Amino acid sequence: MKPLIIGSRGSRLARHQAKLIEQSILSHNPNLVTRIEIIRTSGDTLSQPDLAHSSESIKGLFVKELEEALLRGQVDLSVHSLKDLPSEQPEGLCLAAIPEREDPRDVLVAAVPQTSFSDLPPGARLGTGSLRRTVQLRSLREDLSICPVRGNIDTRIGKMKEKGLDGVVLAAAGLKRLELQQKISYVFPVQEMIPAVGQGALAVEIRSDDMSTRRVVEPLGHRPSQLCTLAERQFMKKMGGGCQLPMGAHAHIRDGEGTFSAFIASP
């Protein structure tokens, strides 16, 4: 039997997310043979200074090679963090499933454990590589010093000691998936910090004409998560947003009622 090949980036979080999708596929198709293939992306190979000064969308840097592998048939599907996907996909590819979303909020990982955001000292130094987070952090506390930090979760947490930071701001979802939730010192309510478009959700991307793979992965979709994240992505598309523009959006459905919060700012 020809295996179903799942494309993934090589980071610890990306491999874990690909494994989650693989396990979900096998739970619906126990006789299927699957394999995860690691694809190195431009975002994985560029140095931190090169990433900071890249003229390309940071989102595109983390998905381009995965999408190319899909288009040439090297893999049958790719697993992405939805927030990494640009608002428009290449011709010939489509989103086949968005599974149930993990916690979409941002969190503080403090150098001194259990230090709440309000308890950070005056002039505290916080690390983030996100314009969206930077704008919102400064609107909450003008005294903060924001330091650029990029890389995977372990790298960013490690930068606290290396750069003498009081904390770093990360996505709750990644920490929870890697069972690092004990490192969370403070969870930012959506009313304080609106998440990135699609934050907390995974996306399964396939070739548009691959009906057999579509049938395999469509049962993984979670309707409320799909409705909410696609609404957020539509907002991003209409506003012409990307990584270069500070922007956030969060849709939520509870008891049959939908709420939509968003913000946009100049760089």
N, C-alpha and C positions, 0 to 999 in steps of 0.2 A: 504494500500500500504506500502510495506517495505521501510523505509527511506534509502537514500544513506548517509552513515556515513563518514564524513570527519575528518581525524585525524590531529591534530595540537599540537604544543608545547603550553605552557601556557603563554608565554610572551605577552605583549601588542602588539608588532609588529607581532608576529606569529599569534595571534588571528585575527588581522586586515587582514593579508595576506590570512588566511583561509576564512575570510568573503568575500574578493574580489573574490576568486575562487568560493565560493558558489553562489555569486550574478551572476557571469558569467555563471555558469552552469544553474541557474534558468532562465536566459535570453534566453537560447537556449531550455530549457525544463521547461516551466512554470507550468506544472502539476506534476512535480517531487516533492517529499518530501525529504528534506535534514536535516541533523543534524551535528553539529560540536562537536567532542569529544576531550577533552583535555588529552594528554598523557604526563606525566612527564618523561623527559629524564635524563640520567646521568649528562649531561652538566648543567641541571637546578638545580640539587640537590647537586652537589659538591661545596665546598667552593672555594673562589678565589685562595688560596694557593694550594689546591688540584688540581684545574684546571691547574695551572701553572706548576705543577710537574707531571701531569698525564703521564703515559707511553703510553697510547692510543692516537690515532689521535683525536685532538679536533673535527674535522669534525665528526668522528664516534660517539663521545659522544653526539652529538645533534640530531642524527637520529636513533640510534640503536633501542631504544624502539618503535619508530614510525614504523620502518620496521618490528619489531617483532609483533606488533599489526596488521599490514597488513597481515603477513603470517598466523597468527592464525585466521583471519577473524573477528577480533574485529572491524576493520574499513574497508571501501571499497577503500579509497584512502587517501594518505597523502600529505600534502602541505609543501614543504620545500623552504628555500632560497637555490637556486641551488649551491651557493658557499659552503654550508655546506655538500653537498653530496660528499663522496669519489668517486674516478674515476671509481671504479667498484662496482656494486650492488650485493646484495645477490641473489643466484639462486632462481628463482620464482618471482622476481620483475622486473619491467621495468619502464622507464620514458614514460608516455603516452602523455604528453603535456608540452610545455614550452611556456607560454603566452608572449605577447609583453613585452620586457624588459624595465624596468625603467632606469633612469640615472645610468650608471655603475661606475661613477667616485668617487674618494675619496674627502673629504672636510675637512676643518678646522673649528671647532667650537671654537672660541676664548673666553677667559675669559672676555676680553674687546671687546664688540660687534664691528663688522665691521673692526677688525684688520686684515689686509692682512698678508699672510705668510711672505712676505719680510719685513713687518713692525714689526714683533716680535722682542723683544729686544735681544741683544747678550746673548747667554747662556740660551735662553728660554727653559722652561720645558714643553714638550708635552707628552700627555698620549696616549698610544696604546698598545694593547696586541698582535699585529701582527708583526712577523719577516719581512714579506714583506714590510710593511709600514716603519718599523724601518730602514731597509737597504736603502730604497729610500730616506727617510727623511735625513739620515746622508750623503747621496751622494749629496743632494741639499744644506745642511748647516751643516758643520762639528761641528759648535759650539753648536748645540742643545743638550739638555739633554733629553733622552727618558725614560719615566717612565712607567712601566707595569700597564695597566689598563684593566680589563675585566668586563664582565657583559652586561646587556641590555643597550639600548640607554640612558634611564633615569639615570641608575646607572653611566655610564661613564661620562655623563655631570655633574652629581652631584659630581664626584670625583675631578673636577677642583678646587672647593672651598676647599674640604676636604684635598687635597694634595698640595694645593697651585700651581696648574698648570697654565700655560699661555694658554693652549688650549688642545683639544683632536682631534684626527683624526678619522673620521667615514665615513661610506658609505653614499653617497648622497641619495640612493634609500630609505633607512629606514627612514631618516628624512622627505623626501618628502611624503612617504606613511602615516606617522603620522602627516602630516601637520605642521612640525617643520622647514620648510625650511628657516624661518626668522632667525633661529639661525646660519645659514651658513655664515661664514665670508670670506671664500676663497674656490674656487673650483680648485682642482689640474687638469690641463690638462693631458691627457693621456701621452703626451710627457714628463711630469715631473714625474708622478707617475702612473705606469701601474697597473690597478686594479687586484683584485683577479679573478681567473678563475670563470666565471659564475656570477660575482658580478652584482647585479641589477635585476637578473632574478629569477622568481619563477619556481618551478618544481612540477608537479603532478605525483606522483608515485602510481602504482597500481600493483595488482598481474598479472603476465604475461598471465595467462589463463582466466582472467575475461573479456570476450568479451563485456558483457553488459556495464560495467563501462567504458571500452575503448571507446565504441561508444558515451557515454555521454560526455567524457572529451576531445576527440580528436579535436572537433571544437574550443577548447580554444587555440590551438597551433598557434603560429605566426612564419611563415616559416623563415623569415630573422633572428629572434632571435634564433630559433632552430639551424640554420646553424652556426651562429657565436658562440654560447655557446658550441655546440658540438665540434666545431673545437678547442676551448680553452680546453675543457675537454680531447680531444685526445692528445693535447700537454702535459697536466699534466700527463696523463697515460703513454705516451712514455718516459717522463723524470723521471718517478717514483716518482712524487712529492706528497707532502701532507703538512700538517701544519708545520712539522718539518723543511721544506726546504723553504727558502725565494724564492718565485716564483710568477710571475704574467703573465697574458696573456689577450689580448683584440683583438677581431675580430670585424670588422665593415664593413657594406655594404652601399655604397652610389653611386647612379646613375649607378648601375650595376657593380661597381668595389669593390672588397673586399680588405681590408687591415688587416694585422695581426702583432701585436706587442707583444713581450714577453721578459721577463728577468728571469734569474736564478742566484742565488748567493750562496756562502757557508754560513752556519750559523755564 
